[in-house]
Amino acid sequence: MTDNPNLRQAALDYHEFPKPGKLEIRATKPLANGRDLSRAYSPGVAEACLEIKADATNAARYTARGNLVGVVSNGTAVLGLGNIGALASKPVMEGKAVLFKKFAGIDCFDVELDEPDPERLAEIVCALEPTFGAINLEDIKAPDCFTVERICRERMNIPVFHDDQHGTAIVVGAAAKNALHVAGKRFEDIKIVSTGGGAAGIACLNMLLKLGVKRENVWLCDIHGLVYEGRAEDMNPIKSEFAQATDLRTLDDVIPGADLFLGLSGPGVLTPEMVAKMAERPVIFALANPTPEILPDLAREVAPKAIIATGRSDFPNQVNNVLCFPFIFRGALDVGATTINDEMALACIDGIAALARASSSAEAAAAYKGEQLTFGPDYLIPKPFDPRLVGVVSSAVAKAAMETGVATRPLDDLAAYRQKLDSSVFKSALLMRPVFQSARAAPRKIVFAEGEDERVLRAAQAVLEETVERPIVIGRPEVIESRIERAGLSIRVGDDFEIVNPENDPRYRDYWGTYHEIMARRGVTPDLARAIMRTNTTAIGAVMVHRGEADSLICGTFGEYRWHLNYISQVLGTKSLRPQGALSMMILEDGPLFLADTHVHSRPSPQQLTDIAIGAARHVRRFGIEPKIAFCSQSQFGNQQGGSGERLREAIALLDETERDFCYEGEMNIDAALDPELRQRLFPGNRMEGAANVLVFAHADAASGVRNILKMKGGGLEVGPILMGMGNRAHIVTPSITARGLLNVSAIAGTPVAHYG
């Protein structure tokens, strides 16, 4: 809810346009002709039905059930809106389904049931078991939610998870684990005071007990004061479990000496005076929304060292259930878990907490630009957009499910499963796997020319974590150290990587002398060589490779491609090593597509086009892909004279002079290259089978234009550009590259020279 009319209208427009709601159903199989129809429905569908009738586990093979969650609510306790009814809750349930899909690739149906009676509601949910692989109960009031979940879990053989309870408890558990780590305290020693006797509050306390908190050290308060033995007002069996035998009656009475305040109640419940009575370095989880039990600034006025979390995104340490529910369901579904047990929940807590203590990811840093993502009092739990969550948390959950015997489809290889999860968010992971394996075969030194760029520093850390390469960065040490600190990275100068300081390096005399020796007969004076070796990091990196102090150079995070290429060609070019072209791999929804030459030759000659094709074939195979090269032009199989078609036909003729070990064809339009049926109609008996996976263009403008269109409008992810022809001694990236893109290029650069040209 908001008082700002502009924000309110923007939210309504988001839900209404371009089509109402936030969900749609998309088919995963083609339905283009009568043959498809006969398989999707009658008579072919009967075969799948009979297989499931014979063995119920086949439902996971032949239907979407194994990846389908039902988000079920009766709308009796919706966010901060209260009992608004089932229909009005639908936008929230649709939103929950969107989060499942976005963060974990899980399909959802939102199911809003107009049934206030908890036992009847549970009956309806139980009847839905054939439809879903798991049930997420949502926004059902307490204590009804306890009844619904208990009945469903007793009767259903699939996971049933009330996220308002257990999702909140898991994220609170992870935040508490790290908060106590920062404060130097232990679960078994702390005193907890909690406000809020609802479903989430009780679940959080139960989870903290499982983490080691002693029940006698838990003091629960609600709107009527302390929950104590003998109290009759607003009590239930769940709340009574935390009743204390005491004469104390109010929050103010029990707060002295508290190590952890857990608030899931309402605004202003915790006062600064109460905070002042808490233990040294108190942990305060003020989770009421939209206004917390105490604002962080007020708490810190009386307890400057307080460690604080809230439920709001505009303060550090937001306790957000999206850190949990997509990933615990992902792991549970993938092993066919029959329930989500305590061990799976604790594994989820451990995974979330450990991820916060690791270095933050580049993707999370980009999503939360300007925030300090370094483990400590203001960064206890990772951010929802950290793409590592699905791999770390879901694999931990799956492992716990298998170890506790609730997995009906146990995994044979947990490491491979985690790689698969990572590849679902890092689109390049699967295709890059053979390249990384080659890069690990032999250590190589990679020098990054623009070492002061945060993307480069994140890539350098990733290089150390994922390869055997040793990075070298060029830049000013004080700037690099400052940016490492700001980005929360764990790499350390000297210990993990080497710095070359252009302003003051003991090898400066050797570097400018080497550069002058190379360039003396091309107009470069000693003074100019000195100036270039002080200011031009690309030239410095190239000289290092020339001198054998590095094996490969990566540059281009800023500046124009050919400007960098000029210095690489000057220093590293030889009769046998010359830039042949730039190859980009575009990872699309239906697989990879390689494009060349995107940068090197504006208008390549027939011989250059031949070299581009040969180099592209060699590089494409490094990804475990058999190249099918199409020469693309406005002309189609000789139907236009002159122009680009003429040059491409000459290139094909040059290739034909020698037997080649790769498939190529042309010249043709792009649609003919990618559509085998169209190509067969235009040129029956052509030498290529199936769709081309490498497109070679006669103009860099065309190749670069297609590359950018695929990136910006086609959802393509680029790996590269790969500089062909330089013996893997240098690669020039583009300013739009990400830290993960730099990691991918460094893996390519880290492959032994024998594998690349």
PATOR-57895 format. One line per field, with one value per residue (C-alpha): residue in one letter; z, x, y. Coordinates in steps of 0.2 Angstrom, whole numbers. Last residue first. Layout:
BEGIN
resn	(A, ...);
up	(Z, ...);
east	(X, ...);
north	(Y, ...);
This chain:
BEGIN
resn	(G, Y, H, A, V, P, T, G, A, I, A, S, V, N, L, L, G, R, A, T, I, S, P, T, V, I, H, A, R, N, G, M, G, M, L, I, P, G, V, E, L, G, G, G, K, M, K, L, I, N, R, V, G, S, A, A, D, A, H, A, F, V, L, V, N, A, A, G, E, M, R, N, G, P, F, L, R, Q, R, L, E, P, D, L, A, A, D, I, N, M, E, G, E, Y, C, F, D, R, E, T, E, D, L, L, A, I, A, E, R, L, R, E, G, S, G, G, Q, Q, N, G, F, Q, S, Q, S, C, F, A, I, K, P, E, I, G, F, R, R, V, H, R, A, A, G, I, A, I, D, T, L, Q, Q, P, S, P, R, S, H, V, H, T, D, A, L, F, L, P, G, D, E, L, I, M, M, S, L, A, G, Q, P, R, L, S, K, T, G, L, V, Q, S, I, Y, N, L, H, W, R, Y, E, G, F, T, G, C, I, L, S, D, A, E, G, R, H, V, M, V, A, G, I, A, T, T, N, T, R, M, I, A, R, A, L, D, P, T, V, G, R, R, A, M, I, E, H, Y, T, G, W, Y, D, R, Y, R, P, D, N, E, P, N, V, I, E, F, D, D, G, V, R, I, S, L, G, A, R, E, I, R, S, E, I, V, E, P, R, G, I, V, I, P, R, E, V, T, E, E, L, V, A, Q, A, A, R, L, V, R, E, D, E, G, E, A, F, V, I, K, R, P, A, A, R, A, S, Q, F, V, P, R, M, L, L, A, S, K, F, V, S, S, D, L, K, Q, R, Y, A, A, L, D, D, L, P, R, T, A, V, G, T, E, M, A, A, K, A, V, A, S, S, V, V, G, V, L, R, P, D, F, P, K, P, I, L, Y, D, P, G, F, T, L, Q, E, G, K, Y, A, A, A, A, E, A, S, S, S, A, R, A, L, A, A, I, G, D, I, C, A, L, A, M, E, D, N, I, T, T, A, G, V, D, L, A, G, R, F, I, F, P, F, C, L, V, N, N, V, Q, N, P, F, D, S, R, G, T, A, I, I, A, K, P, A, V, E, R, A, L, D, P, L, I, E, P, T, P, N, A, L, A, F, I, V, P, R, E, A, M, K, A, V, M, E, P, T, L, V, G, P, G, S, L, G, L, F, L, D, A, G, P, I, V, D, D, L, T, R, L, D, T, A, Q, A, F, E, S, K, I, P, N, M, D, E, A, R, G, E, Y, V, L, G, H, I, D, C, L, W, V, N, E, R, K, V, G, L, K, L, L, M, N, L, C, A, I, G, A, A, G, G, G, T, S, V, I, K, I, D, E, F, R, K, G, A, V, H, L, A, N, K, A, A, A, G, V, V, I, A, T, G, H, Q, D, D, H, F, V, P, I, N, M, R, E, R, C, I, R, E, V, T, F, C, D, P, A, K, I, D, E, L, N, I, A, G, F, T, P, E, L, A, C, V, I, E, A, L, R, E, P, D, P, E, D, L, E, V, D, F, C, D, I, G, A, F, K, K, F, L, V, A, K, G, E, M, V, P, K, S, A, L, A, G, I, N, G, L, G, L, V, A, T, G, N, S, V, V, G, V, L, N, G, R, A, T, Y, R, A, A, N, T, A, D, A, K, I, E, L, C, A, E, A, V, G, P, S, Y, A, R, S, L, D, R, G, N, A, L, P, K, T, A, R, I, E, L, K, G, P, K, P, F, E, H, Y, D, L, A, A, Q, R, L, N, P, N, D, T, M);
up	(-165, -151, -143, -144, -135, -119, -113, -101, -114, -117, -98, -97, -110, -99, -83, -93, -97, -79, -74, -88, -105, -112, -115, -128, -126, -135, -133, -133, -134, -140, -155, -163, -177, -169, -157, -147, -144, -133, -125, -128, -120, -132, -126, -144, -143, -135, -137, -154, -161, -156, -164, -180, -181, -178, -191, -204, -200, -201, -219, -229, -215, -208, -198, -188, -181, -198, -197, -203, -216, -227, -244, -255, -263, -267, -267, -264, -258, -247, -240, -234, -226, -218, -209, -201, -216, -227, -215, -215, -233, -243, -251, -246, -238, -225, -216, -207, -210, -226, -242, -251, -266, -260, -247, -260, -270, -255, -252, -271, -268, -253, -262, -276, -264, -256, -271, -289, -297, -288, -289, -285, -271, -262, -263, -248, -239, -227, -228, -218, -207, -198, -184, -173, -155, -140, -135, -142, -158, -161, -160, -175, -186, -183, -187, -204, -208, -204, -214, -229, -226, -226, -242, -250, -244, -228, -228, -211, -205, -186, -177, -179, -191, -187, -178, -168, -163, -147, -142, -143, -130, -137, -132, -144, -147, -155, -166, -171, -186, -193, -182, -187, -180, -193, -200, -183, -173, -154, -152, -166, -169, -150, -151, -166, -159, -144, -155, -166, -152, -146, -128, -112, -106, -120, -114, -110, -113, -113, -107, -96, -92, -108, -115, -129, -116, -105, -120, -124, -107, -107, -124, -117, -102, -111, -100, -93, -107, -120, -113, -113, -130, -136, -128, -136, -153, -162, -181, -187, -187, -168, -165, -158, -150, -143, -135, -127, -121, -114, -105, -98, -91, -83, -75, -58, -59, -54, -63, -74, -58, -63, -49, -46, -39, -24, -11, -19, -18, -9, -15, -3, -12, -3, -18, -8, -2, -19, -26, -13, -16, -34, -32, -20, -32, -48, -62, -73, -66, -66, -64, -59, -69, -60, -63, -54, -38, -44, -60, -50, -40, -56, -64, -49, -51, -69, -67, -53, -66, -59, -68, -86, -95, -87, -88, -89, -82, -87, -77, -87, -88, -79, -95, -104, -91, -92, -111, -109, -97, -107, -115, -99, -89, -103, -97, -79, -71, -77, -79, -60, -58, -70, -61, -44, -52, -58, -41, -33, -45, -44, -38, -28, -36, -21, -9, 9, 15, 27, 17, 1, 7, 15, -2, -11, 1, 0, -20, -19, -8, -17, -35, -33, -22, -34, -44, -31, -35, -18, -9, 3, 22, 35, 26, 37, 52, 42, 26, 12, -1, 2, -9, -23, -37, -30, -46, -52, -36, -36, -54, -48, -34, -16, -8, 4, 21, 14, 4, 20, 28, 14, 12, 31, 32, 18, 26, 42, 32, 23, 40, 48, 34, 18, 12, -1, -10, -28, -29, -41, -32, -15, -22, -31, -17, -5, -18, -23, -4, 4, -1, -8, 10, 13, 29, 23, 30, 26, 25, 10, 6, 21, 33, 45, 51, 64, 73, 87, 89, 91, 105, 111, 95, 85, 89, 83, 67, 64, 65, 79, 78, 59, 48, 32, 38, 55, 54, 68, 70, 83, 88, 104, 105, 124, 131, 131, 143, 130, 118, 129, 131, 112, 111, 104, 99, 88, 73, 74, 77, 70, 81, 87, 99, 102, 116, 129, 146, 151, 138, 151, 161, 146, 136, 150, 163, 174, 189, 181, 175, 156, 142, 126, 123, 127, 110, 100, 112, 110, 121, 118, 137, 148, 156, 168, 163, 155, 137, 141, 136, 128, 111, 111, 120, 120, 131, 125, 137, 145, 127, 125, 108, 98, 80, 82, 96, 83, 71, 84, 88, 70, 68, 82, 75, 58, 63, 75, 93, 89, 100, 104, 118, 116, 128, 121, 127, 117, 101, 103, 103, 94, 88, 70, 72, 81, 66, 54, 63, 66, 48, 42, 56, 51, 33, 38, 50, 37, 24, 38, 44, 30, 18, 24, 15, 9, 1, -8, 0, 7, 22, 37, 29, 23, 40, 49, 36, 37, 56, 58, 46, 55, 71, 62, 46, 29, 18, 8, 8, -5, -11, -20, -36, -41, -50, -42, -25, -27, -16, -1, -4, -4, 12, 20, 16, 24, 40, 40, 38, 28, 11, -5, -12, -22, -32, -41, -53, -53, -64, -56, -65, -48, -46, -60, -60, -41, -40, -54, -44, -29, -39, -45, -27, -22, -37, -32, -14, -19, -25, -9, 4, 11, 28, 33, 21, 28, 18, 16, 31, 27, 8, 6, -1, -12, -22, -31, -37, -54, -58, -56, -62, -79, -87, -95, -84, -67, -70, -72, -53, -54, -62, -73, -73, -77, -92, -98, -97, -108, -121, -121, -126, -143, -148, -144, -138, -139, -151, -163, -162, -167, -182, -187, -188, -179, -160, -154, -136, -121, -123, -114, -100, -94, -78, -72, -73, -87, -104, -109, -96, -81, -67, -70, -73, -56, -48, -58, -53, -34, -37, -45, -31, -17, -1, -4, 0);
east	(223, 218, 221, 240, 240, 234, 217, 218, 213, 197, 195, 199, 185, 173, 178, 177, 159, 156, 162, 150, 155, 147, 163, 169, 182, 199, 208, 227, 239, 227, 238, 234, 223, 206, 201, 187, 173, 168, 153, 138, 121, 106, 89, 84, 81, 97, 109, 102, 101, 119, 126, 116, 123, 141, 140, 132, 143, 158, 154, 155, 147, 151, 137, 141, 128, 120, 103, 102, 112, 124, 130, 116, 106, 91, 95, 80, 69, 83, 87, 69, 68, 85, 80, 95, 106, 91, 84, 102, 102, 114, 132, 134, 140, 152, 154, 171, 186, 191, 199, 208, 204, 186, 190, 197, 181, 171, 180, 177, 159, 159, 168, 155, 140, 147, 145, 146, 132, 116, 108, 124, 117, 108, 114, 110, 125, 129, 142, 135, 147, 141, 154, 153, 151, 161, 165, 183, 175, 169, 187, 193, 178, 179, 198, 195, 180, 189, 204, 193, 185, 202, 206, 190, 194, 186, 176, 177, 190, 193, 176, 161, 169, 161, 145, 142, 125, 122, 106, 87, 85, 100, 119, 128, 146, 156, 171, 183, 194, 210, 222, 240, 252, 262, 271, 271, 259, 262, 268, 261, 246, 241, 244, 232, 219, 216, 212, 202, 190, 186, 188, 183, 182, 194, 208, 213, 231, 238, 253, 261, 279, 285, 292, 279, 265, 272, 274, 255, 250, 260, 252, 235, 239, 244, 249, 267, 273, 266, 276, 292, 290, 286, 302, 312, 305, 292, 291, 289, 307, 309, 293, 299, 315, 305, 292, 306, 315, 299, 296, 314, 314, 297, 302, 303, 285, 280, 266, 261, 259, 259, 249, 251, 237, 232, 245, 252, 237, 223, 207, 192, 181, 169, 166, 172, 187, 192, 189, 201, 214, 214, 214, 229, 238, 237, 233, 238, 231, 239, 229, 235, 226, 222, 203, 187, 191, 206, 198, 182, 193, 201, 183, 178, 193, 190, 172, 177, 188, 205, 214, 211, 224, 220, 235, 232, 246, 243, 241, 239, 224, 212, 210, 204, 191, 185, 183, 174, 162, 159, 143, 135, 140, 135, 117, 122, 105, 101, 119, 121, 107, 115, 132, 123, 116, 133, 140, 126, 129, 117, 102, 88, 71, 59, 69, 62, 77, 85, 102, 92, 82, 98, 107, 92, 92, 110, 109, 94, 104, 121, 115, 99, 107, 122, 112, 112, 96, 88, 102, 113, 111, 120, 126, 125, 133, 147, 149, 153, 139, 140, 126, 129, 123, 111, 107, 125, 132, 121, 127, 145, 143, 146, 161, 157, 150, 133, 133, 137, 121, 110, 117, 117, 99, 93, 102, 92, 76, 81, 85, 69, 58, 51, 40, 38, 54, 54, 73, 71, 55, 63, 79, 68, 56, 70, 76, 60, 55, 71, 79, 62, 56, 64, 73, 80, 98, 101, 87, 77, 71, 61, 58, 71, 88, 99, 115, 117, 134, 128, 115, 106, 106, 108, 90, 83, 92, 87, 68, 59, 45, 46, 34, 29, 30, 35, 52, 62, 76, 87, 104, 111, 130, 130, 114, 97, 92, 96, 85, 70, 73, 74, 57, 51, 33, 34, 26, 18, 21, 34, 49, 63, 74, 91, 103, 91, 98, 83, 69, 58, 49, 48, 39, 26, 20, 34, 28, 36, 33, 35, 23, 32, 22, 6, 8, 5, -9, -19, -20, -30, -33, -31, -13, -9, 9, 15, 14, 20, 9, -8, -3, 10, 25, 36, 52, 64, 78, 69, 67, 86, 92, 102, 97, 82, 76, 79, 67, 54, 55, 54, 38, 30, 33, 27, 11, 6, 12, 21, 34, 50, 63, 78, 91, 108, 119, 114, 113, 131, 139, 153, 142, 147, 144, 128, 122, 127, 116, 102, 101, 101, 88, 77, 78, 72, 59, 51, 50, 43, 29, 23, 29, 17, 26, 17, 29, 21, 14, -2, -12, -2, 6, -11, -19, -5, -4, -22, -23, -7, -14, -30, -21, -17, -23, -20, -8, 0, 1, 14, 10, 21, 22, 5, -11, -13, -12, -27, -39, -27, -30, -49, -49, -37, -49, -63, -53, -48, -66, -64, -66, -66, -51, -38, -26, -11, -4, 15, 30, 47, 62, 70, 71, 60, 48, 45, 44, 31, 21, 22, 16, 1, -3, -2, -13, -26, -28, -44, -52, -49, -55, -48, -44, -28, -20, -3, 2, -14, -21, -38, -35, -40, -23, -15, 1, 1, 19, 23, 40, 37, 19, 24, 19, 27, 42, 36, 20, 30, 31, 13, 17, 5, -8, 6, 11, -7, -10, 6, 0, -17, -10, -6, -25, -30, -20, -2, 2, -12, -10, 8, 4, -10, 1, 10, 8, 26, 30, 33, 17, 16, 4, 2, 5, 7, -11, -20, -11, 0, -4, -15, -4, 10, -3, -10, 7, 11, -6, -1, 16, 9, -5, 8, 0, 6, 0);
north	(-103, -114, -131, -131, -114, -121, -115, -101, -88, -97, -98, -80, -76, -85, -76, -59, -64, -68, -50, -43, -37, -21, -12, -25, -39, -40, -57, -60, -74, -87, -91, -74, -80, -78, -65, -73, -60, -68, -77, -67, -70, -69, -62, -59, -41, -33, -47, -55, -37, -33, -49, -46, -29, -34, -47, -36, -21, -33, -36, -52, -62, -79, -88, -103, -115, -119, -128, -146, -155, -145, -150, -143, -157, -146, -127, -116, -130, -138, -121, -118, -135, -133, -116, -107, -104, -101, -88, -80, -78, -88, -90, -103, -119, -126, -142, -146, -157, -149, -156, -142, -132, -131, -118, -107, -109, -105, -89, -84, -87, -76, -62, -63, -63, -47, -37, -44, -54, -59, -76, -86, -97, -83, -65, -53, -63, -76, -89, -104, -114, -130, -133, -149, -143, -148, -130, -132, -137, -120, -113, -124, -121, -102, -102, -111, -100, -84, -89, -92, -75, -67, -76, -69, -52, -45, -29, -21, -34, -36, -33, -45, -58, -69, -76, -92, -98, -107, -116, -114, -100, -92, -92, -80, -86, -72, -74, -60, -61, -67, -57, -61, -74, -84, -69, -61, -50, -49, -31, -21, -32, -31, -12, -10, -22, -11, 4, -8, -13, 5, 10, 2, -16, -20, -30, -48, -53, -71, -81, -68, -64, -72, -56, -54, -58, -44, -32, -35, -31, -15, -10, -13, -3, 12, 26, 24, 11, 23, 38, 28, 22, 40, 46, 32, 36, 26, 29, 11, 6, 8, -2, -18, -12, 3, -9, -19, -4, 3, -13, -16, 2, 0, -17, -9, -3, 14, 23, 9, -2, -21, -30, -49, -60, -70, -67, -51, -41, -50, -58, -59, -47, -35, -24, -8, -17, -24, -6, 2, -11, -8, 11, 10, -3, 8, -3, -18, -35, -52, -67, -85, -99, -115, -112, -109, -100, -91, -86, -80, -68, -61, -59, -49, -38, -36, -32, -19, -10, -5, -20, -14, -23, -40, -52, -71, -82, -100, -116, -132, -144, -133, -122, -138, -142, -124, -125, -141, -133, -117, -124, -129, -113, -100, -98, -95, -97, -114, -118, -117, -129, -141, -139, -143, -159, -164, -162, -172, -187, -202, -191, -199, -201, -206, -194, -195, -206, -194, -193, -191, -176, -169, -170, -162, -147, -144, -145, -132, -120, -119, -120, -110, -97, -94, -82, -68, -59, -62, -54, -64, -64, -55, -40, -24, -32, -41, -50, -37, -32, -13, -6, 6, -6, -19, -29, -26, -32, -47, -52, -49, -62, -57, -65, -79, -76, -73, -89, -99, -92, -97, -114, -117, -112, -123, -138, -134, -134, -151, -158, -152, -161, -156, -170, -184, -178, -182, -179, -163, -158, -156, -147, -134, -132, -127, -116, -106, -105, -99, -82, -77, -77, -60, -54, -38, -36, -18, -5, 0, -18, -19, -34, -29, -34, -26, -29, -17, -9, 9, 4, 19, 29, 13, 8, 24, 23, 5, 9, 0, -13, -11, -1, -9, -22, -30, -38, -30, -42, -34, -43, -34, -29, -30, -36, -27, -13, 1, -8, -6, 13, 14, 7, -10, -11, 5, -4, -21, -39, -51, -45, -56, -47, -56, -55, -50, -44, -33, -37, -46, -33, -20, -34, -36, -48, -54, -65, -81, -98, -95, -100, -105, -121, -112, -103, -119, -125, -109, -93, -77, -74, -88, -86, -100, -101, -85, -78, -60, -45, -45, -40, -54, -58, -74, -76, -89, -94, -109, -116, -117, -111, -124, -122, -133, -121, -106, -116, -117, -99, -94, -105, -97, -80, -84, -92, -79, -75, -59, -51, -61, -60, -72, -75, -82, -96, -111, -101, -95, -77, -68, -54, -57, -76, -72, -62, -75, -89, -76, -72, -90, -94, -79, -85, -102, -96, -85, -99, -110, -100, -89, -102, -116, -130, -147, -159, -174, -189, -181, -187, -182, -166, -160, -162, -153, -139, -135, -136, -125, -113, -111, -104, -93, -85, -93, -82, -95, -114, -120, -138, -150, -161, -155, -162, -179, -171, -159, -169, -165, -147, -148, -158, -146, -132, -142, -144, -126, -119, -102, -109, -98, -107, -97, -109, -101, -113, -114, -119, -119, -111, -107, -89, -82, -96, -97, -78, -78, -90, -79, -65, -74, -78, -60, -55, -68, -62, -52, -68, -78, -65, -49, -56, -45, -32, -32, -48, -58, -66, -74, -75, -94, -98, -111, -110, -126, -132, -140, -147, -165, -163, -157, -174, -189, -193, -186, -195, -211, -212, -218, -234, -244, -230, -218, -229, -230, -211, -208, -220, -213, -196, -203, -205, -192, -177, -171, -185, -184, -165, -166, -177, -165, -150, -136, -141, -141, -146, -135, -125, -109, -105, -86, -77, -59, -53, -43, -40, -26, -20, -23, -28, -16, -2, -5, -4, 12, 19, 17, 24, 40, 41, 41, 35, 18, 0);
